[in-house]
Structure formats: structure tokens, C-alpha cells
């Protein structure tokens, strides 16, 4: 999708996210909200959404992805090779690093009679296809640490940025929905630049 790549956490956003989560969202919008529980749910979401995207099963994604984002994903899917389509599928065990990059609270018609409140959270996932097999082979061959050599396998590494949105307006019962699902392989980009 047309979304700037997010690869690493930002110290400023990490601090800001803590403030939004603990001083705005939890006390005023959702008393049960925690970043750790959101992160767990977001991992389940990327697994489900990416598996369906990989199969081109867009009907199963209605209600999980906003309509404009689903249309964009459908258009982009047609341009992907078979390998790229298969690479979209993520399993939870292959996610070796993930973090909430940015939390935003959006007010529309602020102060007016039709004021609406939304929260957006952008998540970043670092994915290594076959991570468990890679770790086992490293341990068997040379006893090195489990993440040694992970970034040397750039062809098996991808990064996914998913942005979730939920309406918190009083009287509205809403669920978290994906409005950005962006998968990319930074290693391929680096190889193209050489």
C-alpha cells in the first residue's frame, strides 16, 4: 500500500505512545486498554489478515479491513507475482520483533454536537520465514545465539506495517479495523540499489 516504510521504533513516539495509552485512552476511552493486550491482538490480526490476503480471499476480510484499504489491497494484489503473494502469509512464530510505532487520537467536529473520536495505532512487525527452523539449525551447527545471522538472510525477512483504527465516540460500539496493510522486503530494495 502507499504508506511510508516504518522499520524501527522512535524514542519520541515510544514516549508519546505511553502517554496516549495510559493518560488518554485508558482513563477516558477504554478502561481495559493496555499496549500489551493490544499488541497480542494485533499479532493475531496480522496472522489472519495476511493469510487471507495471501490467498486473495478478499471476501473473508470484509469487516477486518476498511473498505478503501481493501480495494487498494485488491488492486495491488493483481500486480504481485505468485512468490510475492505467498510471502504475504505470516505465522505468529515467524514474528521475531514487533512494536507499536505510533498512536494517534483523532477528533472530528471537535466540540460540536457531532464530535467523533478515533484512535489509530500503527504496528510494525519484523518477520523471518521459517524462524524456528533457522534457530534450530543454528543451535545444531555451531551453538551460536538464536538471532545471530537472522539479518544476513535478507531474502527471508519482510516487514509489515499495519495501522488499526477504532471509533471511541460515546454510544458507538466499534472494533479495531485495519486501514493500512503494508508488506515489504527491505533486503530486496537494498539489493536493487547495488
Protein Blocks (a to p, Z undefined) as FASTA:
>chain_A
ZZdddfbdcfklmmmmmmmmmmmmmmmmommbcfklmmmmmmmmmmmmmmmmmnopaklm
gojacfklmmmmmmmmmmpcfklmmmmpccfklpgbdcdfbdcdddehehiakbccdddd
dddddddehklmmmmmmmmmnopafkgoklmmmmlgccddddddddfbehiacddddfbd
cdddfklmmmmmZZ
